């Protein structure tokens, strides 16, 4: 691999091992096996590299979730079974990849005082919404339109963030995939059928 790829791999490892705030440029350089000056050359800053690494880790996570769901399902599985299987794999990840999820929360807090980091995370969030919509619709990301990204991708991303927070804080009482299905049905009943916009 080239230095850029090595740095991304090293930064992903550091995010998983140490989290966002405790990862230094020297940590990343050591994990990547390159000089720390390469971070500035290839990415401009630690924050830009960690953001790129986080996006890469989330892409890898999405692929892993998709493969795990596909492997666990009967070909005749219903859409509900597929959705619950997806959540089952996501919930496993909240424990298995806990440092990575905690790193995402750290990054959001730091972005409040770092406009450049905020800009990078906004772009990553939009990409994440598109990825969520693509996963649910069973299509490639470039086939997802803006409306689906904002609606389907947006609500699934909101659910992911909220459920993840509950599992990180209180796993004993956090919702299961079955609880989520029941809750979404109840929420859908509250929202009701689509109505035409007011004139």
N, CA, C and O of each residue as an XYZ file, in Angstrom:
796
protein
N       0.841     -1.197      0.000
C       0.000      0.000      0.000
C       0.876      1.247      0.000
O       2.023      1.204      0.444
N       0.332      2.362     -0.501
C       1.033      3.627     -0.434
C       0.842      4.265      0.923
O       0.069      3.777      1.747
N       1.560      5.375      1.155
C       1.477      6.034      2.457
C       0.053      6.474      2.800
O      -0.363      6.386      3.955
N      -0.696      6.948      1.793
C      -2.061      7.416      2.063
C      -2.930      6.276      2.592
O      -3.637      6.434      3.587
N      -2.872      5.145      1.926
C      -3.656      3.989      2.361
C      -3.184      3.471      3.703
O      -3.990      3.067      4.541
N      -1.865      3.483      3.907
C      -1.313      3.051      5.203
C      -1.823      3.961      6.327
O      -2.168      3.486      7.409
N      -1.866      5.264      6.063
C      -2.338      6.211      7.070
C      -3.813      5.976      7.399
O      -4.208      6.015      8.564
N      -4.616      5.732      6.373
C      -6.033      5.456      6.618
C      -6.198      4.195      7.466
O      -6.977      4.176      8.419
N      -5.462      3.147      7.113
C      -5.540      1.895      7.874
C      -5.086      2.120      9.315
O      -5.716      1.630     10.253
N      -3.999      2.858      9.486
C      -3.499      3.148     10.833
C      -4.471      3.987     11.638
O      -4.651      3.762     12.835
N      -5.107      4.971     10.974
C      -6.058      5.835     11.673
C      -7.311      5.062     12.087
O      -7.842      5.282     13.176
N      -7.787      4.159     11.226
C      -8.937      3.321     11.593
C      -8.593      2.487     12.822
O      -9.397      2.375     13.747
N      -7.405      1.907     12.828
C      -6.974      1.095     13.981
C      -6.945      1.952     15.249
O      -7.387      1.511     16.310
N      -6.425      3.171     15.136
C      -6.354      4.049     16.306
C      -7.748      4.446     16.799
O      -7.993      4.492     18.005
N      -8.654      4.731     15.867
C     -10.024      5.062     16.275
C     -10.639      3.912     17.058
O     -11.315      4.128     18.063
N     -10.403      2.692     16.595
C     -10.982      1.530     17.264
C     -10.297      1.242     18.597
O     -10.936      0.772     19.538
N      -8.994      1.525     18.677
C      -8.241      1.207     19.894
C      -8.288      2.315     20.948
O      -8.378      2.040     22.144
N      -8.226      3.595     20.484
C      -8.046      4.696     21.424
C      -9.159      5.735     21.394
O      -9.280      6.539     22.319
N      -9.970      5.728     20.345
C     -10.981      6.762     20.225
C     -10.437      8.004     19.543
O      -9.269      8.054     19.157
N     -11.287      8.996     19.399
C     -10.936     10.204     18.638
C      -9.982     11.115     19.403
O      -8.900     11.440     18.914
N     -10.384     11.523     20.598
C      -9.626     12.563     21.302
C      -8.261     12.092     21.787
O      -7.345     12.902     21.923
N      -8.111     10.800     22.050
C      -6.832     10.305     22.579
C      -5.869      9.865     21.483
O      -4.741      9.469     21.779
N      -6.291      9.927     20.230
C      -5.415      9.541     19.123
C      -4.591     10.746     18.684
O      -5.141     11.791     18.338
N      -3.266     10.593     18.700
C      -2.364     11.663     18.274
C      -1.813     11.354     16.887
O      -1.956     10.242     16.377
N      -1.176     12.366     16.284
C      -0.560     12.135     14.973
C       0.545     11.088     15.078
O       0.766     10.310     14.150
N       1.228     11.075     16.205
C       2.287     10.074     16.394
C       1.706      8.663     16.518
O       2.296      7.701     16.026
N       0.564      8.544     17.167
C      -0.105      7.238     17.252
C      -0.431      6.719     15.855
O      -0.180      5.558     15.531
N      -0.998      7.611     15.033
C      -1.389      7.199     13.687
C      -0.163      6.835     12.862
O      -0.151      5.818     12.168
N       0.868      7.673     12.942
C       2.085      7.398     12.176
C       2.706      6.068     12.593
O       3.172      5.306     11.746
N       2.713      5.791     13.887
C       3.277      4.528     14.372
C       2.451      3.346     13.881
O       3.007      2.335     13.454
N       1.125      3.468     13.938
C       0.251      2.383     13.474
C       0.382      2.168     11.977
O       0.237      1.049     11.486
N       0.663      3.268     11.239
C       0.773      3.189      9.784
C       2.179      2.805      9.329
O       2.377      2.346      8.204
N       3.155      3.000     10.224
C       4.540      2.714      9.856
C       5.135      3.748      8.916
O       5.989      3.433      8.087
N       4.668      5.009      9.056
C       5.192      6.087      8.208
C       5.547      7.287      9.078
O       5.197      7.333     10.258
N       6.239      8.251      8.495
C       6.585      9.478      9.197
C       5.335     10.325      9.397
O       4.496     10.412      8.500
N       5.204     10.957     10.574
C       3.983     11.726     10.855
C       3.817     12.926      9.930
O       2.709     13.444      9.798
N       4.888     13.379      9.288
C       4.774     14.484      8.336
C       3.904     14.099      7.136
O       3.354     14.963      6.453
N       3.789     12.811      6.892
C       2.965     12.348      5.764
C       1.491     12.670      5.972
O       0.736     12.769      5.005
N       1.072     12.836      7.231
C      -0.329     13.164      7.499
C      -0.668     14.526      6.896
O      -1.690     14.678      6.227
N       0.187     15.505      7.134
C      -0.030     16.831      6.565
C       0.026     16.821      5.054
O      -0.754     17.509      4.396
N       0.940     16.050      4.500
C       1.098     15.989      3.046
C      -0.133     15.391      2.376
O      -0.612     15.920      1.373
N      -0.650     14.292      2.924
C      -1.752     13.577      2.275
C      -3.140     14.073      2.680
O      -4.080     14.015      1.887
N      -3.269     14.569      3.934
C      -4.610     14.912      4.427
C      -4.745     16.349      4.930
O      -5.860     16.856      5.063
N      -3.650     16.991      5.204
C      -3.710     18.374      5.663
C      -3.770     18.523      7.168
O      -3.194     19.463      7.717
N      -4.458     17.612      7.852
C      -4.577     17.707      9.302
C      -4.969     16.361      9.887
O      -5.434     15.466      9.180
N      -4.772     16.238     11.187
C      -5.205     15.040     11.922
C      -6.714     14.852     11.793
O      -7.193     13.739     11.578
N      -7.471     15.968     11.929
C      -8.929     15.881     11.882
C      -9.412     15.371     10.525
O     -10.323     14.547     10.452
N      -8.789     15.873      9.445
C      -9.194     15.426      8.110
C      -8.889     13.939      7.930
O      -9.684     13.209      7.338
N      -7.753     13.496      8.432
C      -7.409     12.076      8.329
C      -8.362     11.217      9.162
O      -8.848     10.193      8.683
N      -8.631     11.624     10.395
C      -9.526     10.840     11.240
C     -10.940     10.801     10.659
O     -11.629      9.786     10.760
N     -11.366     11.907     10.054
C     -12.693     11.910      9.425
C     -12.727     10.945      8.250
O     -13.675     10.172      8.105
N     -11.692     10.987      7.406
C     -11.617     10.058      6.274
C     -11.566      8.615      6.766
O     -12.172      7.724      6.171
N     -10.838      8.394      7.858
C     -10.748      7.045      8.425
C     -12.091      6.599      8.975
O     -12.476      5.439      8.831
N     -12.803      7.529      9.606
C     -14.122      7.194     10.144
C     -15.088      6.830      9.021
O     -15.839      5.862      9.138
N     -15.072      7.601      7.934
C     -15.925      7.302      6.778
C     -15.568      5.926      6.214
O     -16.452      5.135      5.884
N     -14.273      5.650      6.106
C     -13.848      4.339      5.591
C     -14.311      3.220      6.523
O     -14.793      2.183      6.068
N     -14.161      3.439      7.829
C     -14.580      2.422      8.795
C     -16.083      2.182      8.709
O     -16.538      1.044      8.829
N     -16.858      3.249      8.502
C     -18.309      3.101      8.380
C     -18.682      2.382      7.080
O     -19.627      1.595      7.052
N     -17.935      2.658      6.006
C     -18.167      1.935      4.747
C     -17.908      0.449      4.936
O     -18.691     -0.397      4.504
N     -16.782      0.146      5.598
C     -16.442     -1.258      5.860
C     -17.496     -1.893      6.758
O     -17.884     -3.044      6.561
N     -17.956     -1.126      7.748
C     -18.987     -1.617      8.659
C     -20.276     -1.923      7.900
O     -20.899     -2.961      8.124
N     -20.675     -1.020      7.001
C     -21.892     -1.232      6.224
C     -21.801     -2.478      5.359
O     -22.761     -3.240      5.250
N     -20.635     -2.682      4.743
C     -20.427     -3.880      3.921
C     -20.506     -5.128      4.787
O     -21.125     -6.120      4.402
N     -19.879     -5.077      5.958
C     -19.881     -6.222      6.873
C     -21.298     -6.537      7.347
O     -21.691     -7.701      7.417
N     -22.066     -5.488      7.672
C     -23.450     -5.687      8.106
C     -24.261     -6.332      6.986
O     -25.001     -7.289      7.213
N     -24.114     -5.799      5.780
C     -24.845     -6.336      4.642
C     -24.535     -7.798      4.388
O     -25.435     -8.596      4.123
N     -23.252     -8.151      4.471
C     -22.847     -9.540      4.252
C     -23.371    -10.447      5.362
O     -23.819    -11.564      5.100
N     -23.313     -9.961      6.603
C     -23.784    -10.765      7.732
C     -25.290    -10.998      7.635
O     -25.773    -12.096      7.910
N     -26.026     -9.961      7.243
C     -27.472    -10.100      7.098
C     -27.787    -11.099      5.989
O     -28.622    -11.987      6.160
N     -27.107    -10.943      4.844
C     -27.355    -11.842      3.714
C     -27.060    -13.289      4.088
O     -27.790    -14.200      3.698
N     -25.985    -13.494      4.848
C     -25.597    -14.853      5.225
C     -26.550    -15.471      6.237
O     -26.675    -16.693      6.307
N     -27.221    -14.637      7.018
C     -28.066    -15.159      8.094
C     -29.514    -15.380      7.662
O     -30.300    -15.960      8.410
N     -29.871    -14.922      6.461
C     -31.281    -14.944      6.062
C     -31.603    -16.077      5.100
O     -30.808    -16.435      4.230
N     -32.778    -16.619      5.284
C     -33.355    -17.530      4.303
C     -33.725    -16.710      3.065
O     -34.206    -15.585      3.207
N     -33.516    -17.238      1.858
C     -33.860    -16.481      0.650
C     -35.316    -16.020      0.617
O     -35.647    -15.047     -0.062
N     -36.178    -16.712      1.344
C     -37.601    -16.359      1.366
C     -37.950    -15.409      2.518
O     -39.130    -15.204      2.805
N     -36.955    -14.833      3.173
C     -37.209    -13.958      4.322
C     -38.086    -12.775      3.925
O     -37.954    -12.225      2.831
N     -38.974    -12.398      4.824
C     -39.829    -11.235      4.593
C     -39.022     -9.960      4.789
O     -37.908     -9.993      5.312
N     -39.591     -8.838      4.367
C     -38.904     -7.557      4.554
C     -38.720     -7.251      6.038
O     -37.706     -6.679      6.438
N     -39.714     -7.640      6.859
C     -39.581     -7.437      8.306
C     -38.419     -8.255      8.849
O     -37.632     -7.749      9.650
N     -38.298     -9.510      8.427
C     -37.195    -10.357      8.882
C     -35.851     -9.783      8.440
O     -34.876     -9.826      9.190
N     -35.803     -9.252      7.233
C     -34.569     -8.642      6.746
C     -34.207     -7.412      7.576
O     -33.044     -7.207      7.924
N     -35.211     -6.600      7.888
C     -34.959     -5.383      8.666
C     -34.504     -5.730     10.082
O     -33.583     -5.111     10.615
N     -35.151     -6.718     10.680
C     -34.749     -7.129     12.022
C     -33.348     -7.730     12.016
O     -32.575     -7.519     12.950
N     -33.021     -8.481     10.962
C     -31.677     -9.055     10.867
C     -30.632     -7.956     10.749
O     -29.553     -8.059     11.332
N     -30.945     -6.904      9.998
C     -30.025     -5.783      9.886
C     -29.783     -5.159     11.254
O     -28.641     -4.881     11.621
N     -30.866     -4.936     12.015
C     -30.715     -4.350     13.349
C     -29.974     -5.287     14.292
O     -29.186     -4.836     15.124
N     -30.221     -6.580     14.168
C     -29.518     -7.538     15.024
C     -28.005     -7.407     14.827
O     -27.247     -7.417     15.797
N     -27.572     -7.285     13.573
C     -26.138     -7.139     13.290
C     -25.616     -5.784     13.751
O     -24.497     -5.693     14.256
N     -26.415     -4.728     13.584
C     -26.003     -3.404     14.066
C     -25.819     -3.414     15.572
O     -24.838     -2.877     16.087
N     -26.753     -4.021     16.273
C     -26.691     -4.061     17.736
C     -25.458     -4.834     18.203
O     -24.807     -4.433     19.168
N     -25.135     -5.931     17.531
C     -23.895     -6.652     17.862
C     -22.689     -5.728     17.736
O     -21.758     -5.787     18.539
N     -22.722     -4.878     16.721
C     -21.599     -3.976     16.461
C     -21.414     -2.950     17.567
O     -20.290     -2.517     17.820
N     -22.497     -2.552     18.233
C     -22.370     -1.557     19.295
C     -21.489     -2.065     20.431
O     -20.857     -1.277     21.135
N     -21.450     -3.385     20.607
C     -20.561     -3.987     21.607
C     -19.203     -4.312     21.006
O     -18.165     -3.982     21.580
N     -19.217     -4.966     19.836
C     -17.959     -5.408     19.223
C     -17.084     -4.239     18.786
O     -15.859     -4.316     18.873
N     -17.705     -3.151     18.315
C     -16.962     -1.987     17.811
C     -17.187     -0.762     18.691
O     -17.189      0.368     18.202
N     -17.377     -0.987     19.990
C     -17.701      0.100     20.918
C     -16.766      1.312     20.801
O     -17.261      2.437     20.734
N     -15.422      1.131     20.774
C     -14.553      2.316     20.682
C     -14.810      3.151     19.433
O     -14.705      4.377     19.478
N     -15.143      2.509     18.329
C     -15.423      3.249     17.098
C     -16.676      4.105     17.246
O     -16.699      5.253     16.803
N     -17.719      3.554     17.864
C     -18.953      4.313     18.067
C     -18.733      5.450     19.058
O     -19.265      6.545     18.876
N     -17.957      5.198     20.097
C     -17.638      6.272     21.041
C     -16.833      7.371     20.356
O     -17.016      8.552     20.654
N     -15.945      6.989     19.441
C     -15.149      7.966     18.694
C     -16.051      8.887     17.876
O     -15.770     10.078     17.737
N     -17.133      8.331     17.337
C     -18.052      9.172     16.552
C     -18.697     10.228     17.438
O     -18.871     11.370     17.012
N     -19.054      9.861     18.667
C     -19.647     10.838     19.585
C     -18.628     11.914     19.965
O     -18.965     13.095     20.043
N     -17.376     11.497     20.200
C     -16.319     12.460     20.508
C     -16.146     13.460     19.372
O     -15.987     14.658     19.605
N     -16.177     12.962     18.153
C     -15.976     13.827     16.996
C     -17.080     14.871     16.893
O     -16.810     16.030     16.576
N     -18.326     14.471     17.159
C     -19.442     15.415     17.078
C     -19.260     16.542     18.092
O     -19.523     17.704     17.784
N     -18.817     16.204     19.282
C     -18.612     17.224     20.317
C     -17.493     18.174     19.904
O     -17.632     19.389     20.038
N     -16.385     17.630     19.405
C     -15.259     18.468     19.011
C     -15.601     19.369     17.831
O     -15.050     20.462     17.700
N     -16.513     18.911     16.970
C     -16.884     19.696     15.794
C     -17.557     21.009     16.165
O     -17.554     21.953     15.375
N     -18.136     21.076     17.364
C     -18.801     22.302     17.808
C     -17.827     23.478     17.855
O     -18.230     24.628     17.679
N     -16.540     23.187     18.092
C     -15.526     24.229     18.226
C     -14.497     24.181     17.097
O     -13.463     24.845     17.169
N     -14.776     23.409     16.072
C     -13.824     23.259     14.974
C     -14.597     23.280     13.660
O     -15.081     22.239     13.216
N     -14.724     24.464     13.023
C     -15.535     24.582     11.806
C     -15.092     23.644     10.684
O     -15.931     23.117      9.954
N     -13.796     23.435     10.542
C     -13.319     22.554      9.480
C     -13.755     21.117      9.740
O     -14.204     20.424      8.827
N     -13.622     20.674     10.980
C     -14.056     19.326     11.334
C     -15.570     19.198     11.138
O     -16.055     18.175     10.653
N     -16.299     20.228     11.513
C     -17.755     20.205     11.321
C     -18.099     20.022      9.847
O     -18.972     19.228      9.498
N     -17.407     20.761      8.988
C     -17.637     20.658      7.540
C     -17.366     19.242      7.037
O     -18.125     18.709      6.228
N     -16.290     18.641      7.515
C     -15.949     17.280      7.107
C     -16.999     16.279      7.585
O     -17.377     15.366      6.852
N     -17.467     16.459      8.828
C     -18.453     15.529      9.381
C     -19.825     15.694      8.733
O     -20.567     14.722      8.593
N     -20.164     16.920      8.338
C     -21.427     17.135      7.624
C     -21.421     16.348      6.316
O     -22.399     15.685      5.971
N     -20.296     16.431      5.589
C     -20.189     15.681      4.334
C     -20.261     14.182      4.596
O     -20.895     13.445      3.840
N     -19.610     13.730      5.672
C     -19.637     12.307      6.017
C     -21.045     11.868      6.408
O     -21.465     10.757      6.083
N     -21.775     12.745      7.109
C     -23.138     12.415      7.514
C     -24.046     12.258      6.305
O     -24.876     11.351      6.257
N     -23.887     13.140      5.334
C     -24.699     13.038      4.114
C     -24.392     11.743      3.369
O     -25.290     11.079      2.851
N     -23.123     11.403      3.326
C     -22.744     10.141      2.681
C     -23.328      8.957      3.442
O     -23.762      7.976      2.839
N     -23.337      9.054      4.769
C     -23.899      7.987      5.588
C     -25.397      7.820      5.372
O     -25.900      6.698      5.330
N     -26.111      8.936      5.235
C     -27.557      8.854      4.964
C     -27.819      8.166      3.627
O     -28.734      7.352      3.501
N     -27.004      8.504      2.638
C     -27.165      7.878      1.327
C     -26.892      6.384      1.427
O     -27.596      5.576      0.820
N     -25.872      6.020      2.191
C     -25.546      4.609      2.366
C     -26.659      3.846      3.065
O     -26.959      2.708      2.704
N     -27.276      4.473      4.071
C     -28.380      3.835      4.779
C     -29.573      3.613      3.849
O     -30.182      2.543      3.849
N     -29.897      4.635      3.059
C     -31.011      4.509      2.124
C     -30.729      3.424      1.100
O     -31.617      2.644      0.754
N     -29.491      3.371      0.611
C     -29.122      2.351     -0.378
C     -29.241      0.950      0.215
O     -29.720      0.030     -0.447
N     -28.803      0.790      1.470
C     -28.882     -0.507      2.127
C     -30.336     -0.961      2.256
O     -30.655     -2.125      2.011
N     -31.212     -0.035      2.642
C     -32.615     -0.383      2.837
C     -33.338     -0.639      1.511
O     -34.217     -1.497      1.431
N     -32.965      0.105      0.483
C     -33.623     -0.055     -0.808
C     -33.008     -1.164     -1.649
O     -33.579     -1.572     -2.660
N     -31.832     -1.656     -1.226
C     -31.166     -2.713     -1.975
C     -30.619     -2.245     -3.303
O     -30.659     -2.981     -4.289
N     -30.098     -1.005     -3.340
C     -29.549     -0.448     -4.574
C     -28.152      0.109     -4.293
O     -27.727      0.210     -3.142
N     -27.450      0.465     -5.369
C     -26.159      1.137     -5.223
C     -26.391      2.570     -4.737
O     -27.449      3.150     -4.983
N     -25.402      3.133     -4.051
C     -25.561      4.475     -3.485
C     -25.853      5.535     -4.538
O     -26.614      6.469     -4.283
N     -25.249      5.397     -5.729
C     -25.470      6.427     -6.749
C     -26.876      6.376     -7.339
O     -27.261      7.259     -8.105
N     -27.644      5.344     -6.984
C     -29.036      5.249     -7.453
C     -30.012      5.905     -6.474
O     -31.204      5.998     -6.767
N     -29.528      6.360     -5.323
C     -30.389      6.971     -4.302
C     -30.575      8.454     -4.622
O     -29.594      9.183     -4.766
N     -31.823      8.901     -4.734
C     -32.064     10.322     -5.010
C     -32.046     11.120     -3.707
O     -32.038     10.553     -2.614
N     -32.040     12.448     -3.846
C     -31.910     13.318     -2.673
C     -33.087     13.166     -1.715
O     -32.916     13.223     -0.498
N     -34.281     12.972     -2.270
C     -35.466     12.832     -1.409
C     -35.356     11.590     -0.533
O     -35.669     11.644      0.656
N     -34.914     10.471     -1.106
C     -34.751      9.236     -0.327
C     -33.628      9.371      0.684
O     -33.717      8.853      1.797
N     -32.563     10.072      0.289
C     -31.449     10.278      1.225
C     -31.921     11.038      2.457
O     -31.582     10.678      3.585
N     -32.709     12.096      2.238
C     -33.150     12.937      3.356
C     -34.242     12.278      4.187
O     -34.283     12.463      5.404
N     -35.127     11.513      3.555
C     -36.237     10.912      4.291
C     -35.863      9.538      4.833
O     -35.679      9.382      6.040
N     -35.748      8.552      3.971
C     -35.431      7.196      4.411
C     -34.057      7.127      5.060
O     -33.905      6.566      6.145
N     -33.052      7.700      4.393
C     -31.702      7.705      4.963
C     -31.624      8.500      6.248
O     -30.933      8.118      7.192
N     -32.354      9.630      6.275
C     -32.330     10.485      7.462
C     -32.952      9.817      8.670
O     -32.398      9.885      9.767
N     -34.110      9.164      8.487
C     -34.769      8.543      9.644
C     -33.989      7.328     10.129
O     -33.910      7.090     11.334
N     -33.409      6.552      9.205
C     -32.636      5.389      9.626
C     -31.355      5.819     10.342
O     -30.932      5.175     11.302
N     -30.745      6.899      9.877
C     -29.549      7.421     10.543
C     -29.891      7.940     11.935
O     -29.134      7.735     12.885
N     -31.032      8.610     12.051
C     -31.471      9.091     13.372
C     -31.713      7.916     14.314
O     -31.324      7.958     15.481
N     -32.352      6.876     13.808
C     -32.576      5.678     14.624
C     -31.250      5.055     15.034
O     -31.061      4.675     16.189
N     -30.335      4.953     14.080
C     -29.029      4.357     14.375
C     -28.324      5.119     15.494
O     -27.816      4.513     16.437
N     -28.294      6.449     15.390
C     -27.615      7.258     16.417
C     -28.272      7.093     17.784
O     -27.588      6.942     18.796
N     -29.606      7.123     17.803
C     -30.307      7.008     19.075
C     -30.192      5.642     19.704
O     -29.964      5.526     20.908
N     -30.348      4.599     18.894
C     -30.236      3.229     19.429
C     -28.801      2.969     19.881
O     -28.574      2.351     20.922
N     -27.832      3.446     19.089
C     -26.435      3.275     19.464
C     -26.149      3.922     20.819
O     -25.480      3.323     21.661
N     -26.649      5.133     21.035
C     -26.428      5.823     22.308
C     -27.023      5.038     23.466
O     -26.408      4.932     24.527
N     -28.216      4.487     23.268
C     -28.842      3.695     24.334
C     -28.031      2.441     24.647
O     -27.888      2.069     25.811
N     -27.498      1.787     23.610
C     -26.700      0.584     23.843
C     -25.355      0.903     24.493
O     -24.850      0.111     25.289
N     -24.772      2.053     24.163
C     -23.499      2.414     24.785
C     -23.686      2.773     26.257
O     -22.827      2.470     27.085
N     -24.814      3.421     26.586
C     -25.039      3.853     27.966
C     -25.669      2.778     28.845
O     -25.278      2.613     30.000
N     -26.634      2.052     28.310
C     -27.426      1.153     29.145
C     -27.827     -0.093     28.346
O     -29.006     -0.278     28.044
N     -26.864     -0.940     28.006
C     -27.161     -2.083     27.140
C     -28.193     -3.045     27.720
O     -28.901     -3.720     26.972
N     -28.281     -3.111     29.036
C     -29.215     -4.049     29.659
C     -30.674     -3.698     29.341
O     -31.530     -4.581     29.277
N     -30.949     -2.398     29.142
C     -32.322     -1.967     28.902
C     -32.525     -1.349     27.516
O     -33.578     -0.771     27.251
N     -31.546     -1.462     26.642
C     -31.651     -0.879     25.305
C     -32.575     -1.722     24.426
O     -32.705     -2.925     24.652
N     -33.219     -1.110     23.428
C     -34.181     -1.838     22.596
C     -33.520     -2.892     21.703
O     -32.419     -2.698     21.189
N     -34.219     -3.997     21.538
C     -33.775     -5.062     20.640
C     -34.355     -4.799     19.250
O     -35.111     -3.851     19.043
N     -33.979     -5.665     18.304
C     -34.539     -5.532     16.955
C     -36.058     -5.716     16.962
O     -36.760     -5.114     16.149
N     -36.564     -6.547     17.878
C     -38.015     -6.748     17.973
C     -38.701     -5.506     18.550
O     -39.756     -5.091     18.070
N     -38.094     -4.922     19.579
C     -38.640     -3.691     20.158
C     -38.716     -2.585     19.111
O     -39.689     -1.832     19.057
N     -37.690     -2.496     18.288
C     -37.651     -1.444     17.273
C     -38.758     -1.622     16.241
O     -39.396     -0.654     15.828
N     -38.979     -2.861     15.833
C     -40.057     -3.119     14.866
C     -41.410     -2.733     15.446
O     -42.215     -2.085     14.778
N     -41.659     -3.133     16.691
C     -42.926     -2.792     17.355
C     -43.052     -1.280     17.495
O     -44.115     -0.713     17.239
N     -41.971     -0.632     17.900
C     -41.992      0.821     18.081
C     -42.234      1.568     16.781
O     -42.967      2.556     16.756
N     -41.618      1.098     15.696
C     -41.823      1.757     14.405
C     -43.260      1.610     13.919
O     -43.823      2.531     13.328
N     -43.847      0.444     14.174
C     -45.256      0.259     13.806
C     -46.146      1.234     14.594
O     -47.048      1.858     14.037
N     -45.874      1.349     15.888
C     -46.663      2.262     16.727
C     -46.471      3.707     16.268
O     -47.420      4.490     16.242
N     -45.233      4.050     15.908
C     -44.963      5.404     15.430
C     -45.672      5.655     14.107
O     -46.226      6.731     13.882
N     -45.650      4.642     13.226
C     -46.344      4.777     11.951
C     -47.833      4.998     12.138
O     -48.449      5.761     11.394
N     -48.411      4.336     13.126
C     -49.832      4.521     13.402
C     -50.110      5.949     13.892
O     -51.159      6.524     13.599
N     -49.156      6.508     14.638
C     -49.314      7.889     15.115
C     -49.242      8.871     13.958
O     -49.997      9.842     13.904
N     -48.327      8.608     13.033
C     -48.148      9.512     11.896
C     -49.341      9.411     10.951
O     -49.802     10.415     10.408
N     -49.839      8.182     10.760
C     -50.999      7.979      9.911
C     -50.625      7.946      8.438
O     -49.458      8.120      8.086
N     -51.621      7.721      7.571
C     -51.346      7.657      6.131
C     -50.959      9.025      5.589
O     -51.246     10.061      6.189
N     -50.302      8.997      4.444
C     -49.885     10.248      3.802
C     -51.108     11.070      3.416
O     -52.082     10.544      2.877
N     -51.043     12.351      3.697
C     -52.143     13.245      3.325
C     -51.631     14.289      2.335
O     -50.458     14.661      2.388
N     -52.487     14.765      1.439
C     -52.030     15.755      0.470
C     -51.671     17.069      1.163
O     -52.275     17.414      2.179
N     -50.701     17.800      0.632
C     -50.329     19.081      1.254
C     -51.477     20.066      1.207
O     -52.315     20.041      0.305
N     -51.490     20.935      2.207
C     -52.552     21.958      2.236
C     -52.360     22.955      1.108
O     -51.236     23.309      0.753
N     -53.485     23.402      0.548
C     -53.428     24.369     -0.567
C     -52.993     25.735     -0.054
O     -52.884     26.681     -0.834
